[in-house]
């Protein structure tokens, strides 16, 4: 069976690992995209970002259409008997719907729910014409796709509360590439003991990520001080806000907060393994439309998870299941202060959370484990076209 994973932007981490696991099995799988991860990271200026948008919303859909039309032409326009599968993510949001008109076996990979993601990020307003149009596109995609893959049970439940029950659905976590991290936190600590813990935020710092709770905590810590380090390697809309907040702090406190740029893979692995805690934040409402993928790679690297997020979310369900960290509700600055104090004063408890995260991720969230779920979904999707 041939499988192509389509998205406008390259997923070089977890998906590269999944492609490797597929090639070791019976599936011929590859990733197709318009924008490489390196190109996405290097686009800093306004013209460069606008060009990325053009490639994401115009060039990529045309690329997808051209590829699927060429495939139909090559097959003599008899794809109703095809056994291959086309997996299309919601990056770009209307691409999966286009694919359903050109390919019989489309898997709709729901990384983000539109228009709800835009509403909760504060960019769009409920009830507007574009919201109704985008919601109609999502509804048609969910109905026309052979299979809809969600990242968590709560995300699926929320979608069904809007669009109705779906029999053609599966739940598969994004996960992380287990091959990148082979030593547990306990093994690494014996080689590189650290005197003070590091909390790392690595990835997109976007509109659906809570920042106010963290900034309010820092304003209090400015007077008291924390015996830990904060490290940020991020991009996104809230990076500028982060820089402004940091500029207002005294020099001594700013020494505790490292602000860095994007990382290549080697530097990323080193940074992930050196951090004790992965910071993940979500604004209220975002728990219904997204599951932060940075959580999986942080756990795989052996980081405990500090989540500033609503409790009724797939993210907090995962932390509880793995017993791998702490969570506070957005706005609970006192709760965040208590968690930070526990991280600073209980090194053995911190190490236990880190070890729990690593072991759980290696057992359940590696691509070697998730590939079996994907194989079941892809087989069912391909076989569905033969059912009467």
LINPEKA-V555318 format. One record per pair of residues at least 6 apart in sequence whose C-alpha atoms are under 7 Angstrom apart, sorted by sequence separation. I is the first residue (numbers start at 0). J is the second residue. If there is no record, write none. Layout:
i = (I,I)
j = (J,J)
//
This chain:
i = (21,22,42,89,99,117,118,141,149,159,318,21,71,87,88,98,118,327,342,87,245,327,18,18,95,325,279,114,152,308,310,85,86,87,88,89,114,151,304,305,306,307,308,309,84,85,86,87,88,89,113,114,147,148,149,150,277,303,304,305,306,307,308,309,33,84,85,86,87,88,89,92,113,146,147,148,149,150,151,303,304,305,306,307,308,86,88,89,145,146,147,148,149,150,307,9,148,150,286,290,8,79,113,138,290,1,2,3,4,5,6,7,8,9,11,78,277,0,1,2,3,4,5,6,7,8,9,10,33,229,230,231,232,271,276,277,278,279,280,281,282,283,286,0,1,2,3,4,5,7,8,9,228,229,230,231,232,233,275,276,277,278,279,280,281,3,8,227,228,229,230,231,232,233,272,274,275,276,277,278,279,280,324,204,232,271,272,276,323,197,198,199,200,201,202,203,204,205,206,322,323,195,196,197,198,199,200,201,202,203,204,205,206,221,195,196,197,198,199,200,201,202,203,204,205,323,68,204,322,323,60,67,204,321,56,67,321,55,107,106,109,321,105,106,107,108,109,105,106,107,108,109,110,104,105,106,107,108,93,96,99,95,99,282,7,303,303,302,7,301,301,303,302,301,301,299,300,298,299,298,299,298,299,295,209,208,209,208,209,207,208,199,207,198,197,198,199,200,197,198,199,200,207,196,197,198,199,200,198,2,3,4,5,6,0,1,2,3,4,5,6,0,1,2,3,4,5,7,6,7,6,120,120,119,202,216,227,184,212,215,226,183,212,173,180,212,175,180,209,212,216,174,175,177,175,157,154,153,154,150,196,153,16,153,13,13,151,13,12,119,119,116,184,185,184,183,116,115,183,112,111,111,110,177,177,175,176,177,174,175,176,174,175,174,171,40,146,145,104,104,84,84,83,82,79,20,20,17,21,16,20,17)
j = (27,28,48,95,105,123,124,147,155,165,324,28,78,94,95,105,125,334,349,95,253,335,28,29,107,338,294,130,170,326,328,104,105,106,107,108,133,170,323,324,325,326,327,328,104,105,106,107,108,109,133,134,167,168,169,170,297,323,324,325,326,327,328,329,54,105,106,107,108,109,110,113,134,167,168,169,170,171,172,324,325,326,327,328,329,108,110,111,167,168,169,170,171,172,329,32,171,173,309,313,32,103,137,162,314,26,27,28,29,30,31,32,33,34,36,103,302,26,27,28,29,30,31,32,33,34,35,36,59,255,256,257,258,297,302,303,304,305,306,307,308,309,312,27,28,29,30,31,32,34,35,36,255,256,257,258,259,260,302,303,304,305,306,307,308,31,36,255,256,257,258,259,260,261,300,302,303,304,305,306,307,308,352,233,261,300,301,305,352,227,228,229,230,231,232,233,234,235,236,352,353,226,227,228,229,230,231,232,233,234,235,236,237,252,227,228,229,230,231,232,233,234,235,236,237,355,101,237,355,356,94,101,238,355,91,102,356,91,144,144,147,359,144,145,146,147,148,145,146,147,148,149,150,145,146,147,148,149,136,140,143,140,144,329,55,352,353,353,59,353,354,356,356,356,357,356,357,356,357,357,360,360,361,364,280,280,281,281,282,281,282,274,282,274,274,275,276,277,275,276,277,278,285,275,276,277,278,279,278,83,84,85,86,87,82,83,84,85,86,87,88,83,84,85,86,87,88,90,90,91,91,206,207,207,293,332,343,301,329,332,343,301,330,292,299,331,295,300,329,332,336,295,296,299,299,287,287,287,288,290,343,312,176,313,174,175,313,176,176,284,285,285,353,354,354,354,288,288,357,288,288,289,289,361,365,364,365,366,364,365,366,365,366,366,372,261,380,380,380,381,377,381,381,381,384,366,367,366,370,366,370,370)
//
